[in-house]
């Protein structure tokens, strides 16, 4: 599974959560409307599969992150709440259903992610391409972010995403290099960096995400931000890892909001265009703002001025 945004988001069963990680339960008419559409169209959302803490806020605003290619992943990352196993057959009607659901929701910005489908010769990239094209055809005014797997770094599979031309393409690095083998068992740190570089070279607005609290050192986080900047990343999200179940990696520490703020400043100083950093940040959080070049930096300048008063 490819999403920070998207992953391991229920309370740790080992440590007590600090006050800054408290979230509201999903309620309200907007939430019920999205819930109904998701159920009616038999859609998978990473909001549910990843137990995201922001589901109530996002669904209440009428948005959701759709997960295509089923809800069973071929990889077994140590942080991820999505089920691992043998996926069902590809549903070739899924792209149209996703496009129709986005149309019914009348959203201005949509996010699509997927499980990893390493058993498929094309890695699922054809369904990905078909979904992007279907969404754009039925929803020409809707901007689109795609949170993709690494496709094992295979060029023609990555090129299908570039050719379909979503407004933002995201692939999460998830953690620092030293923890990658432990956290993302079948993934490779530098392969993910290379995927991001290829996307940027192909003209995409690129995005990646990092989880904190897995045992990483501060200098390793900074080095990861530096590596992302060197590969031309436009948007970075940084959030707190939360343990889905006892079978998943435990939380090593809860990172204080002040440290998240520090990483935000470092990211901007490295030249990254938009840095979203905070305990409850996930890849899809505020993603509608990540489309616009320069917008994040303007927000940051305003925030810095407010803090200095």
C-alpha positions, 0 to 999 in steps of 0.5 A, spaced: 500 500 500 502 506 498 499 511 502 501 514 509 495 518 507 492 513 508 495 508 513 495 505 520 491 511 523 488 508 529 490 509 536 496 506 538 495 500 543 501 501 547 502 508 549 497 513 551 495 518 545 497 526 547 492 531 547 494 534 540 492 527 537 485 527 539 480 527 533 472 528 533 468 522 531 465 522 524 458 525 524 453 530 520 449 530 514 455 531 509 459 525 512 452 521 511 451 523 504 458 521 502 457 514 506 451 513 502 455 514 495 461 510 497 456 504 499 451 505 493 457 504 488 461 499 492 467 503 492 473 502 496 476 508 500 483 509 504 479 513 509 476 506 511 481 501 509 486 505 513 482 508 519 484 515 517 483 520 523 481 525 518 475 521 515 470 525 519 472 532 517 474 530 510 467 526 509 463 532 512 466 536 507 464 532 501 470 529 499 474 522 500 480 518 497 478 513 493 482 506 493 482 502 486 484 495 484 481 492 490 482 493 498 487 487 498 494 488 497 500 484 495 505 487 500 505 487 507 508 493 510 509 493 517 505 500 518 499 499 514 492 497 516 490 495 509 489 487 508 495 483 505 493 477 501 491 474 494 487 480 491 481 479 487 480 479 479 481 486 476 474 490 475 474 493 469 468 497 470 471 500 476 474 506 473 467 508 470 464 507 477 469 512 480 468 517 475 460 517 476 461 517 484 466 523 483 461 526 479 455 525 484 459 528 489 460 534 485 467 535 488 472 540 485 478 536 487 479 528 488 484 523 490 485 516 488 490 511 491 491 504 490 493 497 493 499 494 490 498 489 485 505 486 484 502 480 481 499 483 475 504 484 469 502 491 468 502 492 476 495 495 475 497 501 471 492 500 465 486 501 470 490 507 473 490 510 466 483 508 465 481 511 471 484 518 471 481 518 463 474 516 466 474 521 471 477 527 467 472 525 461 466 526 466 469 531 471 473 536 466 473 541 472 475 537 477 482 537 479 485 530 481 491 527 485 493 520 484 497 517 490 500 511 486 505 505 488 512 504 486 510 500 480 517 496 481 520 502 478 518 499 471 518 505 466 512 504 461 508 503 468 510 510 470 509 513 463 502 511 463 501 515 469 504 521 466 501 520 459 494 520 463 496 527 466 493 528 473 494 535 476 498 532 482 502 525 482 504 522 489 508 517 491 510 516 499 517 515 501 513 513 508 520 513 512 527 514 512 532 510 509 535 506 515 528 504 517 525 502 510 527 495 510 523 494 517 517 499 515 516 497 507 518 490 507 518 489 499 519 497 497 526 500 496 528 507 499 532 509 492 527 506 488 521 510 490 526 516 490 527 514 482 520 514 481 519 521 484 524 523 479 522 520 473 515 523 474 518 530 475 522 529 469 515 527 465 512 534 467 508 532 473 507 536 480 510 531 485 508 529 492 511 525 497 509 523 505 513 521 511 511 518 517 514 520 524 514 516 530 517 509 528 524 510 531 527 515 526 532 520 528 532 527 527 538 528 522 535 522 518 528 526 517 532 532 515 536 527 510 530 524 507 527 531 506 534 533 503 533 527 498 526 529 496 528 536 495 534 533 490 529 529 486 525 535 485 519 534 489 514 539 490 509 537 496 511 533 502 506 531 508 509 529 514 505 526 520 505 522 526 505 514 525 499 511 529 499 503 530 493 500 527 493 493 531 498 489 535 500 486 529 503 492 526 509 496 528 509 499 535 509 507 536 516 509 538 514 516 540 509 521 539 512 527 536 511 534 539 507 539 534 513 544 535 518 538 532 513 538 526 513 545 525 521 545 525 521 540 519 516 544 516 521 550 516 527 546 514 523 543 508 521 550 505 528 552 506 530 546 502 526 549 496 520 545 497 514 548 494 509 546 499 510 542 506 504 540 510 507 538 517 503 536 523 501 530 528 494 529 524 497 530 517 496 525 512 497 525 504 490 526 502 489 532 508 488 539 505 490 536 498 486 540 494 491 546 496 497 542 494 495 543 486 497 550 486 504 552 485 506 557 490 500 557 495 504 553 500 509 558 501 505 564 501 501 560 507 507 559 510 510 566 510 503 568 513 504 563 519 511 565 520 509 573 521 503 571 525 508 567 530 513 572 530 507 577 533 
